[in-house]
Amino acid sequence: MNSCDLLQSGAVSAREVIEFLKPSRGLKYEEVPHPFLSDVKTMIFKTNAACGGLPVSWYVKCYCLFKNREEVWFIGVHSASKRKVP
């Protein structure tokens, strides 16, 4: 499987994501519009090793959809390094 989502591909575990989010308790994130669903906000969590965060080269991105009073969360983990275009 060729996936840019490190959680989906198994390169990062759910336990690692939990440990990554612990120092901020999920409160420190950047909110941006979802790239395809303009009315949905996406939260991006990045690490800060100086404040107890893990020194990792990835970030966590998530958003929530609501349907019939139920909420469904989507979580992805992506590489923090930018790809260089030749």
C-alpha positions as CSV (number, residue, x, y, z in Angstrom):
1,M,0.0,0.0,0.0
2,N,1.3,3.4,-0.9
3,S,-0.1,5.9,1.6
4,C,1.0,9.4,2.6
5,D,-0.8,8.8,5.9
6,L,1.8,7.4,8.3
7,L,-0.9,6.1,10.7
8,Q,-2.8,4.2,7.9
9,S,0.4,2.7,6.5
10,G,1.6,1.6,9.9
11,A,4.7,3.8,10.0
12,V,3.3,5.5,13.2
13,S,1.2,3.7,15.8
14,A,-1.9,4.9,17.6
15,R,0.1,4.7,20.8
16,E,2.7,7.1,19.3
17,V,0.0,9.5,18.3
18,I,-1.4,9.5,21.8
19,E,2.0,10.2,23.3
20,F,2.6,12.9,20.8
21,L,-0.7,14.7,21.8
22,K,-0.2,14.3,25.6
23,P,2.0,17.4,26.3
24,S,-0.6,19.8,24.7
25,R,-3.6,17.8,26.0
26,G,-5.0,18.4,22.6
27,L,-5.4,22.1,23.2
28,K,-2.7,23.5,21.0
29,Y,-3.5,23.3,17.4
30,E,-3.9,25.3,14.2
31,E,-7.3,25.4,12.6
32,V,-7.6,25.5,8.8
33,P,-10.4,24.9,6.3
34,H,-10.6,21.3,5.0
35,P,-9.1,21.2,1.5
36,F,-12.3,19.6,0.0
37,L,-15.1,20.4,2.4
38,S,-15.1,24.1,2.9
39,D,-17.5,24.1,5.9
40,V,-15.4,21.6,7.8
41,K,-12.5,22.8,10.0
42,T,-9.3,20.8,10.1
43,M,-7.1,20.8,13.2
44,I,-3.4,20.4,12.8
45,F,-1.3,19.4,15.9
46,K,2.5,20.0,15.6
47,T,5.1,19.2,18.2
48,N,7.2,21.5,20.3
49,A,10.1,19.5,21.8
50,A,11.1,22.5,23.9
51,C,7.7,22.2,25.8
52,G,7.8,18.5,26.4
53,G,6.7,17.4,22.9
54,L,8.2,14.5,21.1
55,P,11.0,15.2,18.6
56,V,9.2,13.7,15.6
57,S,9.2,14.5,11.9
58,W,5.4,14.2,11.5
59,Y,2.2,16.1,12.5
60,V,-1.4,15.0,13.3
61,K,-4.3,16.3,11.3
62,C,-7.9,15.6,12.2
63,Y,-11.5,16.7,11.5
64,C,-14.9,15.8,12.6
65,L,-18.1,15.1,10.6
66,F,-21.6,15.1,12.0
67,K,-24.4,12.9,10.7
68,N,-27.7,12.1,12.5
69,R,-26.4,13.6,15.8
70,E,-23.4,11.3,15.6
71,E,-19.9,12.5,15.2
72,V,-17.1,10.7,13.3
73,W,-13.5,11.7,13.7
74,F,-10.9,11.3,11.0
75,I,-7.3,11.3,12.0
76,G,-4.2,11.3,9.8
77,V,-0.5,11.5,10.5
78,H,1.7,13.1,7.8
79,S,5.4,13.8,7.3
80,A,6.5,17.3,8.4
81,S,9.3,17.5,5.8
82,K,8.4,19.2,2.6
83,R,9.0,17.4,-0.6
84,K,11.4,19.1,-3.0
85,V,10.1,19.4,-6.5
86,P,12.8,18.9,-9.1
